[in-house]
Amino acid sequence: MADNAERGTILIVDDSPDTLELIRRNLELARYAVLTASSVNEAKSQLAQRKFDLVITDYHMPFASGIDLIRFVRDKHPGTAIIMITGYASVEGAVEAIKAGAEEYLSKPFTDDELLTMVDRIFEKRRAGGDATAS
């Protein structure tokens, strides 16, 4: 697990256990350290306990949305990169996510390669000295 932590630490937030498992498995195979949360409140608790380089959050979840989580991360953890994923893609949703502070927006269904390319791009920017969260 030490090798994975060196590559980057990612928190995945989605209310679908299948989605969490699929993304977690694929990112761990790519040697990232991955934790999961099934709600915004659970994600906030995880964020209070440790530092994450990247949060990948679903848009539509019960009780609080991914937009709420993006705003929380921007306020409390400004150095953390964010990817918004959604099964309800729209131009308005993408604009809202980016304005709230997400670096990337990805519509479901997406391929493993699409997600990994996006994640790798964010980490490459960070390694190159270009903070992925800079506005």
N, C-alpha and C positions, 0 to 999 in steps of 0.2 A: 504493500500500500504506500510505502514511502516514495517509490518511483512515481506513482500516480499523483501524489500531493505535489511533487515537483513540477509536474506538467500543468496543473491547475486544479482548483477545487470548485465544483459546480453544485448548485442546489436546483433541483427540478421540482416544480410545483404544478400539480395537476390533480383534479379530483377523480381521474380515471386510473385505477390500479394497473390496468393493462398498458396504458400510455407511459406511466411512471416506470414500469418494469422494462419496457422496450427501450426507452431512451436511456435509462440507467445502464442497462446491459451494453448497449452500443457505445456509450461514452467510456465505460470502464474498459471495454476492449481496445479503445483508442488511448488507453492509459491515463484517463482523467480520474481524479478522486471525486466520487459522486455521492450525494445524499439526496433524499427525497422528502417531500411534504405533500400531504393530500388536501391542504387548505391554506388560505392566506394566514390564518392565526398560527397554524403549525409552522409555516415558513418564518413568521416573525420570531417565534420561539427559537428556531434553529439559528436564525441570523443573530440573535442575542447571545448565543453560546459560542459561535465561532465565525471566523472571517471566510467569506466566499469570494472567489474571483469573478464568478458569473452566476446569475440567476436566470433560469429558463422557466417562464411561467405561462400557464394557460390563461386565456382571456376570460372565458365564462366559467365561473365556479360558484357554488352556493355561498351565501352570506356576504362575501366580499369578492370583488373581481381582481383580475390580474392588473388592471389599471390602478386599483387601490394599493396593490403590492409594489408596483413600479414607483408610485409616489412615495411610499414608505422607504423603499430602498434608496431613492434619490435623496431623501431628507436625512436618513440615519446612516447610510452606508454609501456615500457619494462615489467612492472609488470602485464600486462593484458594477460590472457590465450586466446588461439585461437583454434577453431575447424574449419576445412575446410570440407564443404560438396560439393558433386558434382554428377551430373547425368552422367558424362563422366569419370568414374573411370578407372584408369590405374596405373600400377606400377610406371611409370615415373612421373605421376601427384602426386601420394602419396609421392614419394621421394622428388620432388620439393617442395611440401607444408611443409614437415617436415624440410627439409634443410632451408627453408625460415623462419621457426619458429613456425609452428603449432604444438600443442601438439597431436592432434588427426586428423584423416581423416576418413570421413564417406561417403559411396556411397549411392546415391539415387537409388531406393526407400529404405528408412529405416523405421523401426517401431518406434512408440512413445517410447517404452521401450528401444530400442537401443540408441536413442538420450538421453533420460533421464538418463540412466545408465552412459553414457559417461560424461554428464554434472555433475552428482552427483559425479563421480569419480574425476573429476578435482577439484571440491569444497572440497571434502574430503581431497585430497592432500594438498590443501591450508590450511585447518583448522588444519591438522596434522603438519603444519610447513614446509612441503615440497613444496616450491614454484613450481607451475606447469610450470613456465617458465624457471626454472633453466636448464642450459645446462650441 
